Amino acid sequence: MIRKLLRSRKGATAIEYGLIAALIAVAAIAAMQGLGNQLTTTFSNVTANMKAS
């Protein structure tokens, strides 16, 4: 069954779409982690400045 899927055009197209979706997911996760670190730093600075006031 897997060999049929790999040989058929529809199977190849499905695999390609799956690989593209995986690549997009990895890029999105990396971007969100970077943004999360920046937000953590920003909120830490805000907290420190509020305590100092």
C-alpha positions as CSV (number, residue, x, y, z in Angstrom):
1,M,0.0,0.0,0.0
2,I,2.8,2.5,0.9
3,R,4.6,1.6,-2.4
4,K,1.5,2.3,-4.3
5,L,1.1,5.6,-2.5
6,L,4.7,6.6,-3.3
7,R,4.4,5.6,-7.0
8,S,1.2,7.5,-7.6
9,R,1.1,11.2,-8.5
10,K,-1.4,11.9,-5.7
11,G,0.8,10.2,-3.1
12,A,3.8,12.2,-4.2
13,T,1.8,15.4,-4.1
14,A,0.5,14.6,-0.7
15,I,4.1,13.9,0.6
16,E,5.3,17.2,-0.9
17,Y,2.5,19.2,0.8
18,G,3.3,17.4,4.0
19,L,7.0,18.4,3.8
20,I,6.0,22.0,3.0
21,A,3.7,22.1,6.0
22,A,6.4,20.7,8.2
23,L,8.9,23.3,7.0
24,I,6.4,26.1,7.7
25,A,5.6,24.7,11.1
26,V,9.3,24.7,12.0
27,A,9.8,28.2,10.8
28,A,6.8,29.4,12.8
29,I,7.9,27.7,16.0
30,A,11.4,29.3,15.7
31,A,9.9,32.7,15.1
32,M,7.5,32.4,18.0
33,Q,10.3,31.3,20.4
34,G,12.3,34.4,19.4
35,L,9.3,36.6,20.0
36,G,8.6,34.9,23.3
37,N,12.1,35.7,24.5
38,Q,11.8,39.3,23.5
39,L,8.4,39.6,25.3
40,T,9.9,38.1,28.5
41,T,12.6,40.6,28.4
42,T,10.2,43.5,27.8
43,F,7.9,42.4,30.7
44,S,10.8,41.9,33.0
45,N,12.0,45.5,32.3
46,V,8.5,46.9,32.8
47,T,8.2,45.0,36.2
48,A,11.6,46.3,37.3
49,N,10.8,49.9,36.4
50,M,7.4,49.7,38.1
51,K,9.1,48.4,41.3
52,A,11.6,51.2,41.1
53,S,9.0,53.9,40.9
